[in-house]
Amino acid sequence: MNPVEPTEPLEDEATLQLDANGNLCHLLTLKGIGKSLLTDILDDAENYLTRPGELPARSQTLAGRTVANLFFEASTRTRASFDLAGRRLGADVLNLDVNTSSRKKGESILDTIYTLEAMQVDAMVVRDASAGVPAYIARHVLPHVSILNAGESDVSHPTQGLLDVLTIRQHKADFANMAVAIVGDIRHSRVAMSTSQALLTLGVGEIRLISPPVLAPVDGKIPGGLVFDNLKEGLRDADVVMALRIQRERIGNIDGIPGIDEYFANFGVSRESMKFARPDAIVMHPGPMNRGIEIEGVLADGPQSVITQQVTNGVAVRMAVLDRIGKTMAARQ
Ligand code: NCD
């Protein structure tokens, strides 16, 4: 990617994603998404949930529109759910195979974007390992094209933040008196960033960030988060416990990451360590899970786990966001 070299002050990404009337035209970050808009998105998502065995909810908000998925990093859940969300709203969905795309041949990301624009793609869902890419693209596309951030380096993952707080809200109503413990590789996690942002917007009581010191957040990464390097202390009376994968792809050569057995013994979310949390605490994980490293398999499959519910909510939240963006598109015409 070419570095962003602004000649004039760039519009802040939080501002860039809303039009002059406060309507969502891109989703780049949860910063700047206030409590009422965030709550409206969660309420809309609830309306897209149907019971297991029933047909999934559908609408035609995106009929005639084209959504392209551009995932320049691995993905299972996020990509599949954006694909289904777009189709269930009536859009044509293009899943670009990035391994055989021309970016591999050295094409710049903007040339790839302009190529898709020329094919009348209306919305692009982007995952990339470099920070700043979704906003960079949003600044360069035509005004009617929308960009959705599906995971930006270790910076943010807004739809994951939304689906996480939707899942929490379905189990625990009182955000103000809630302690949420996030356990694992906080330093390299975009999920920790966006989920914390959404929790703060909803007025959460406490966010605890638990990890070995080498994976602790850099100063100021998560404002208001309480940092722990002892799992049992961090989990004490927690209402929500979220385990995170060690993001090896972002780590390179840093020393001091414990071996697997030592890591699981000290930081693994397990039936044993969950004894310190509240008995009615829920267990979350954004996936992909490494069973036996950051989470015990039996716990992940057990009654406290809401991990598959997170996946179900992921489709509903992405429908709610795409629906809103589709309505902004329609209002422009
Ligand atoms: C996460 C991601 O990509 O940031 N996964 C996801 O989107 N569900 C977490 C991870 O990769 O560990």
Residues whose N, C-alpha, C, O or C-beta is under 5 A from the ligand:
A	BS01	NCD	R77 T78 G151 V191 R245 P286 G287 P288
